[in-house]
Amino acid sequence: MANVAVVGAQWGDEGKGKIVDWLSERASVVVRFQGGHNAGHTLVIDGEVYKLSLLPSGIVRKGKLSIIGNGVVVDPWALLAEMARLREQGVEITPSSLRLAFNAPLILPLHSELDAIREDANTGRRIGTTRRGIGPAYEDKVGRRAIRVCDLSDHDGLPEKVRLLLLHHNALRRGLGHDEVDAPALVATLREVAPKILPFASNVWRDLDEARRAGHRILFEGAQAAMLDVDHGTYPYVTSSNTLAGQVGAGAGIGVDAINYVLGITKAYTTRVGEGPFPTELLDDVGRGLGERGKEFGTVTARPRRCGWFDAVMVRQAIKVGGITGIALTKLDVLDGMSEIKVCTRYRIDGMEVDYLPAEMSRQARIEPVYEVFEGWSESTQGARSWADLPATAIKYIVRIEELIGAPAALLSTSPEREDTILVKDPFAD
């Protein structure tokens, strides 16, 4: 059976939640493989709105196995709060429906505190993080001092692990003028949360191997997007993990040959939350109109998103570095009623035209977008479920985007409702 990875192809917030939910009905297992609770998906199912951060989108569907892989950094208190919130909405969550990797690193209170301390420091540059401790937790993972899920079961060894962690963090905190973390108090806090988390802990690499051998369809759900990848994004204004489909193998514990199709989620325009370059950003009434019609506010942070025209240069690059097979084009209906629509096809930097996003921050800041102008459409595309429901000018816009980015549209989304989807190519088809 085919397995599918779903990743963002812009700066996140492309509507992955709906697409993943739409695909999860066709899958048996849904896996998160990177990121933390700084990412968010909004699902609308039969009029019920579910807001997810750490939990895979499959959790709201009965009979599906949801897995949080080792590539995710896990705030256990945020996870428990999210589980409690969904249970209040009638979602059943048990160790048979949710598995958490034993070797996943934990986000501790000291990580979110450090995140905020750094963002508030007067350094002259802010990254625009969500202040949820994602970056500091990944730093500890790479520094080989992280507390992991499996450490919660090591009652006698936990104090020494905490001591070694605090050798680093308390030195940092002293240097930044903040009080040290009390080791016994942190150990007590971790021992308190351990029995609530450990029933869900599992060797998820084994779970995935068994699912694959049994022929189950597996859906790998990415967080954030290609241009927030720590290596390939607009560094340093990026997240702290690799967001491309290539991270699936390491972040879930499965061979890369398990992925048969990579679906890149792409808005019909562009948005970004937080700091960093944005070549096609619109700071006028057009940009504000896109934000209002698209209800562009972060699922997790509620921060308003910056809005701009579709950037084909950026998406084309994301497709190349991310191995994207096809795209799901979302929020086409937000463009309804616009007299003209623009698409960035090239960049101009210092008078020279280029067809890629440069790695240097200084060159990114000097980008001038070169646009191709399209005729808009007055008809509504909201709720369209077939090509025949779309205006001819909308179809022309979609076809031109496919040409510019070098990838076909597999799915089109025309509203937040899961059924308002046009299927062109089923990613799960062999």
VMD Tcl script that draws the C-alpha trace (Angstrom):
set ca {
  {0.00 0.00 0.00}
  {1.19 3.54 -0.73}
  {2.34 5.79 2.13}
  {2.12 9.57 1.95}
  {4.08 12.43 3.57}
  {2.32 15.79 3.86}
  {4.49 18.89 4.22}
  {4.05 22.64 3.90}
  {5.58 24.24 0.81}
  {5.59 27.87 1.99}
  {5.95 29.33 5.52}
  {3.34 27.19 7.21}
  {-0.37 27.78 7.85}
  {-1.20 26.47 4.37}
  {-4.19 24.44 5.53}
  {-2.42 21.15 6.26}
  {-4.96 20.25 8.94}
  {-7.88 19.87 6.56}
  {-5.82 18.01 3.95}
  {-4.30 15.65 6.51}
  {-7.74 14.98 7.95}
  {-9.10 14.35 4.45}
  {-6.28 11.86 3.81}
  {-6.40 10.30 7.29}
  {-9.76 8.73 6.49}
  {-7.87 6.68 3.88}
  {-4.96 5.81 6.20}
  {-4.61 3.46 9.16}
  {-1.71 5.24 10.89}
  {-0.99 8.99 11.17}
  {2.48 10.11 12.32}
  {3.94 13.41 13.48}
  {7.70 13.36 12.80}
  {9.09 16.79 13.77}
  {8.30 20.10 15.47}
  {6.48 20.67 18.70}
  {3.37 22.39 20.04}
  {4.35 25.57 18.25}
  {2.61 24.15 15.19}
  {-1.16 24.01 14.89}
  {-3.82 22.40 12.73}
  {-7.50 23.32 12.67}
  {-9.90 20.56 11.63}
  {-13.59 21.12 10.84}
  {-15.54 17.85 10.90}
  {-19.34 17.88 10.65}
  {-19.31 21.45 11.94}
  {-17.14 20.60 14.97}
  {-13.85 22.53 15.19}
  {-10.81 20.71 16.58}
  {-7.58 22.60 17.26}
  {-4.49 20.38 17.41}
  {-0.90 21.20 18.25}
  {0.99 18.04 19.22}
  {-1.53 15.33 18.47}
  {-1.62 13.92 14.93}
  {-4.77 14.73 12.98}
  {-5.82 11.07 12.94}
  {-6.60 11.24 16.66}
  {-10.11 12.58 15.99}
  {-11.04 9.54 13.89}
  {-11.92 6.21 15.50}
  {-9.91 3.18 14.53}
  {-6.78 5.12 13.57}
  {-3.41 4.81 15.29}
  {-1.76 8.17 15.97}
  {1.99 8.30 16.58}
  {4.21 11.08 17.92}
  {7.69 10.27 16.66}
  {11.10 10.81 18.20}
  {11.73 13.82 15.95}
  {9.07 15.77 17.86}
  {9.97 17.72 21.01}
  {7.18 17.06 23.52}
  {5.91 19.32 26.26}
  {4.18 16.70 28.46}
  {1.95 19.26 30.19}
  {0.85 20.77 26.88}
  {0.18 17.26 25.55}
  {-1.97 16.35 28.56}
  {-3.89 19.64 28.28}
  {-4.55 19.03 24.59}
  {-5.73 15.50 25.30}
  {-8.08 16.78 28.02}
  {-9.49 19.42 25.68}
  {-10.23 16.86 22.96}
  {-11.77 14.44 25.44}
  {-14.20 17.21 26.41}
  {-15.18 17.27 22.73}
  {-15.90 13.55 22.82}
  {-12.62 12.24 21.37}
  {-11.46 8.96 22.93}
  {-7.69 8.86 23.53}
  {-6.11 5.69 24.88}
  {-2.72 3.93 24.59}
  {-4.25 1.85 21.81}
  {-4.99 4.97 19.73}
  {-1.96 7.12 20.66}
  {1.70 6.14 20.88}
  {4.55 8.43 21.98}
  {8.15 7.59 21.12}
  {10.24 6.51 24.11}
  {13.19 8.44 22.68}
  {11.34 11.73 22.09}
  {12.97 14.68 23.93}
  {10.91 16.65 26.43}
  {10.23 20.37 26.56}
  {10.56 21.47 30.18}
  {9.43 24.74 31.80}
  {13.03 25.98 31.72}
  {12.99 25.73 27.91}
  {10.02 28.06 27.43}
  {11.50 30.42 30.01}
  {14.79 30.53 28.12}
  {12.93 31.07 24.85}
  {11.19 34.14 26.29}
  {14.36 35.46 27.91}
  {16.17 35.40 24.58}
  {13.30 36.95 22.63}
  {13.03 39.77 25.16}
  {16.78 40.39 25.27}
  {17.88 43.65 23.70}
  {20.01 42.08 20.98}
  {18.63 44.04 18.04}
  {17.20 40.94 16.31}
  {14.15 38.91 17.17}
  {13.41 35.59 15.51}
  {9.69 35.73 16.28}
  {9.45 32.37 18.05}
  {6.26 31.20 19.74}
  {8.11 31.19 23.10}
  {7.13 27.59 23.71}
  {10.66 26.27 24.25}
  {11.00 24.45 20.94}
  {14.44 25.78 20.01}
  {16.05 25.33 23.45}
  {14.69 21.77 23.64}
  {16.22 20.90 20.27}
  {19.50 22.49 21.43}
  {19.57 20.13 24.42}
  {18.84 17.17 22.15}
  {21.77 18.01 19.91}
  {23.88 18.79 22.98}
  {23.14 15.27 24.28}
  {21.79 16.46 27.60}
  {18.01 16.27 26.93}
  {15.55 14.58 29.25}
  {13.63 12.11 27.09}
  {10.35 10.26 27.58}
  {12.21 7.08 28.53}
  {14.01 8.93 31.34}
  {10.68 9.38 33.13}
  {10.72 5.65 33.87}
  {14.22 5.78 35.35}
  {13.32 6.77 38.91}
  {16.81 6.39 40.35}
  {18.71 7.82 37.38}
  {16.52 10.89 36.77}
  {18.14 13.18 39.39}
  {21.59 12.73 37.82}
  {20.22 13.44 34.34}
  {18.59 16.62 35.66}
  {21.83 17.64 37.39}
  {23.78 17.35 34.14}
  {21.10 19.30 32.26}
  {21.17 22.10 34.83}
  {24.94 22.42 34.70}
  {24.32 23.96 31.29}
  {21.07 25.81 31.92}
  {21.92 27.36 35.26}
  {25.18 28.72 33.86}
  {23.15 30.29 31.03}
  {20.59 31.73 33.43}
  {23.25 33.22 35.68}
  {24.86 34.87 32.68}
  {21.51 36.30 31.58}
  {20.75 37.60 35.09}
  {18.05 35.09 36.04}
  {17.59 32.76 39.00}
  {18.82 29.20 38.76}
  {16.42 26.26 38.38}
  {16.00 24.19 41.54}
  {17.00 20.61 40.69}
  {14.93 18.73 43.33}
  {11.82 20.73 42.38}
  {12.28 19.88 38.69}
  {12.79 16.19 39.50}
  {9.61 16.21 41.61}
  {7.69 17.86 38.77}
  {8.87 15.23 36.29}
  {8.05 12.35 38.66}
  {4.55 13.76 39.06}
  {3.87 13.87 35.31}
  {5.57 10.54 34.52}
  {2.63 8.18 35.30}
  {0.33 10.29 33.13}
  {2.64 10.13 30.10}
  {4.35 6.74 30.29}
  {1.24 4.63 29.46}
  {1.41 6.11 25.95}
  {5.16 5.55 25.51}
  {6.22 2.98 22.94}
  {8.99 1.87 20.60}
  {7.22 3.54 17.70}
  {9.81 2.39 15.19}
  {8.58 -1.14 15.92}
  {4.93 -0.05 15.69}
  {5.61 1.47 12.28}
  {7.53 -1.57 11.07}
  {4.63 -3.82 12.04}
  {2.11 -1.51 10.36}
  {4.18 -1.41 7.21}
  {4.60 -5.20 7.09}
  {0.85 -5.60 7.58}
  {0.25 -3.42 4.52}
  {-1.40 -0.55 6.38}
  {-1.43 2.88 4.79}
  {0.71 5.35 6.76}
  {0.31 9.13 6.64}
  {3.29 11.21 7.80}
  {2.20 14.65 8.96}
  {4.71 17.50 8.88}
  {4.57 20.72 10.88}
  {5.57 24.21 9.73}
  {6.88 24.25 6.15}
  {9.84 24.12 3.76}
  {10.80 27.78 4.10}
  {10.99 27.35 7.88}
  {13.38 24.39 7.59}
  {16.47 24.97 9.73}
  {18.74 24.20 6.75}
  {16.75 25.22 3.68}
  {14.53 28.01 4.98}
  {14.99 31.75 5.46}
  {17.65 31.26 8.15}
  {17.81 32.45 10.94}
  {14.08 33.17 10.79}
  {13.21 29.49 10.80}
  {12.07 26.76 13.16}
  {14.57 24.50 14.92}
  {13.94 21.27 13.01}
  {14.06 19.93 9.48}
  {10.57 20.28 8.06}
  {11.09 18.53 4.71}
  {9.81 15.04 3.91}
  {13.41 13.82 4.12}
  {13.05 14.13 7.92}
  {10.40 11.39 8.03}
  {12.94 8.56 8.26}
  {14.93 10.03 11.14}
  {11.98 11.63 12.94}
  {9.71 8.59 12.89}
  {12.18 5.70 12.81}
  {11.36 4.23 9.43}
  {13.25 3.78 6.18}
  {12.96 6.62 3.66}
  {11.77 4.07 1.11}
  {8.50 3.97 3.06}
  {7.38 7.23 1.42}
  {5.64 6.72 -1.91}
  {4.19 10.21 -2.41}
  {5.08 13.64 -0.99}
  {2.19 16.10 -0.99}
  {3.14 19.76 -0.61}
  {0.41 22.00 0.82}
  {0.35 25.39 -0.87}
  {-1.97 28.37 -0.45}
  {-3.23 30.14 -3.57}
  {-1.47 33.19 -2.10}
  {1.26 33.49 0.55}
  {1.27 34.13 4.29}
  {3.85 34.27 7.02}
  {3.74 34.58 10.82}
  {6.53 36.29 12.73}
  {9.73 37.90 11.58}
  {11.82 37.32 8.46}
  {11.88 38.15 4.75}
  {8.68 38.05 2.69}
  {9.32 39.19 -0.91}
  {5.65 39.34 -2.00}
  {4.21 40.83 1.20}
  {1.38 43.33 0.68}
  {1.17 46.12 3.25}
  {-1.88 47.71 1.62}
  {-5.63 47.16 1.44}
  {-5.13 44.16 -0.85}
  {-2.99 42.40 1.75}
  {-5.38 43.30 4.55}
  {-8.28 42.02 2.42}
  {-6.57 38.66 1.93}
  {-6.05 38.40 5.68}
  {-9.67 39.25 6.48}
  {-11.23 36.93 3.88}
  {-8.79 34.13 4.68}
  {-9.19 34.57 8.46}
  {-5.42 34.62 8.73}
  {-4.68 34.18 12.41}
  {-2.36 31.54 13.87}
  {-4.04 28.41 15.28}
  {-1.62 28.26 18.21}
  {-0.66 31.90 18.76}
  {-3.65 33.82 17.32}
  {-1.08 36.18 15.81}
  {-2.22 37.87 12.56}
  {-0.44 36.50 9.51}
  {1.33 38.68 6.99}
  {-0.22 38.26 3.53}
  {1.04 38.58 -0.04}
  {0.82 37.27 -3.58}
  {1.72 33.70 -4.54}
  {5.50 33.29 -4.75}
  {6.25 30.71 -7.45}
  {10.01 31.12 -7.00}
  {9.83 30.05 -3.38}
  {7.40 27.16 -3.95}
  {9.41 25.87 -6.92}
  {12.50 25.76 -4.69}
  {10.56 24.01 -1.92}
  {9.43 21.38 -4.40}
  {12.98 20.73 -5.57}
  {14.63 20.49 -2.13}
  {11.67 18.68 -0.57}
  {11.06 16.05 -3.23}
  {7.42 17.10 -3.50}
  {5.45 14.93 -5.94}
  {2.34 17.09 -6.21}
  {0.61 19.94 -4.40}
  {-2.66 20.54 -2.63}
  {-3.69 24.09 -3.49}
  {-5.74 25.58 -0.67}
  {-7.85 28.71 -0.07}
  {-8.53 29.32 -3.73}
  {-11.87 30.84 -2.68}
  {-10.09 33.69 -0.85}
  {-9.17 35.11 -4.29}
  {-12.82 35.26 -5.39}
  {-13.93 38.70 -6.53}
  {-10.47 40.14 -7.18}
  {-10.17 42.02 -10.48}
  {-6.54 41.02 -10.92}
  {-4.19 38.56 -9.26}
  {-0.41 38.58 -9.30}
  {2.14 35.77 -9.13}
  {5.85 36.29 -8.47}
  {7.80 34.46 -11.18}
  {11.33 35.81 -10.60}
  {13.31 37.95 -8.16}
  {15.34 41.04 -8.94}
  {18.33 41.66 -6.67}
  {20.60 44.64 -7.27}
  {19.33 44.93 -10.83}
  {19.88 41.26 -11.70}
  {17.09 38.71 -12.08}
  {17.38 35.33 -10.35}
  {15.09 32.30 -10.25}
  {15.85 31.11 -6.69}
  {15.75 32.28 -3.10}
  {19.33 33.11 -2.07}
  {20.67 31.78 1.22}
  {22.21 35.08 2.35}
  {20.01 37.11 4.67}
  {21.34 40.38 3.24}
  {20.39 39.39 -0.33}
  {16.97 38.14 0.78}
  {16.30 41.59 2.25}
  {17.01 43.25 -1.12}
  {14.66 41.09 -3.20}
  {12.23 42.85 -5.54}
  {9.51 40.52 -6.85}
  {8.85 40.34 -10.59}
  {5.16 39.69 -11.21}
  {2.98 38.10 -13.83}
  {-0.55 39.56 -13.75}
  {-3.69 37.42 -14.16}
  {-7.31 38.31 -14.74}
  {-9.37 37.56 -11.65}
  {-12.84 36.05 -11.44}
  {-16.10 37.36 -10.05}
  {-17.77 33.97 -9.61}
  {-17.54 32.11 -6.30}
  {-15.30 29.07 -6.03}
  {-16.25 28.41 -2.41}
  {-17.46 24.87 -1.96}
  {-16.48 23.74 -5.47}
  {-16.04 19.97 -5.68}
  {-15.19 19.46 -9.36}
  {-13.32 21.24 -12.15}
  {-16.69 22.00 -13.75}
  {-17.58 24.16 -10.72}
  {-14.60 26.48 -11.28}
  {-14.54 29.63 -13.43}
  {-12.35 29.38 -16.53}
  {-10.07 32.14 -15.25}
  {-9.53 30.25 -11.99}
  {-8.57 27.13 -13.93}
  {-6.17 29.21 -16.02}
  {-4.58 30.52 -12.80}
  {-4.14 27.00 -11.40}
  {-2.64 25.63 -14.62}
  {-0.14 28.50 -14.79}
  {0.91 27.89 -11.18}
  {1.53 24.23 -12.01}
  {3.77 25.30 -14.91}
  {5.69 27.82 -12.81}
  {6.40 25.53 -9.85}
  {7.00 22.36 -11.85}
  {4.50 20.15 -10.02}
  {0.87 19.16 -10.65}
  {-2.07 19.93 -8.39}
  {-3.27 16.70 -6.81}
  {-5.95 18.33 -4.66}
  {-7.77 21.67 -4.59}
  {-9.39 22.97 -1.41}
  {-12.21 25.50 -1.72}
  {-13.35 25.92 1.90}
  {-12.44 24.71 5.41}
  {-15.02 21.91 5.11}
  {-13.31 18.61 4.33}
  {-15.74 17.62 1.56}
  {-15.16 20.86 -0.34}
  {-12.17 19.31 -2.07}
  {-11.45 18.58 -5.72}
  {-9.47 15.35 -6.12}
  {-7.25 15.34 -9.19}
  {-4.84 12.60 -8.14}
  {-5.21 10.36 -5.09}
  {-1.80 10.41 -3.31}
  {-2.56 6.97 -1.83}
  {-3.12 5.39 -5.25}
  {-0.39 2.91 -6.14}
}
mol new
graphics top color blue
foreach p $ca { graphics top sphere $p radius 0.5 }
foreach p [lrange $ca 0 end-1] q [lrange $ca 1 end] { graphics top cylinder $p $q radius 0.2 }
display resetview
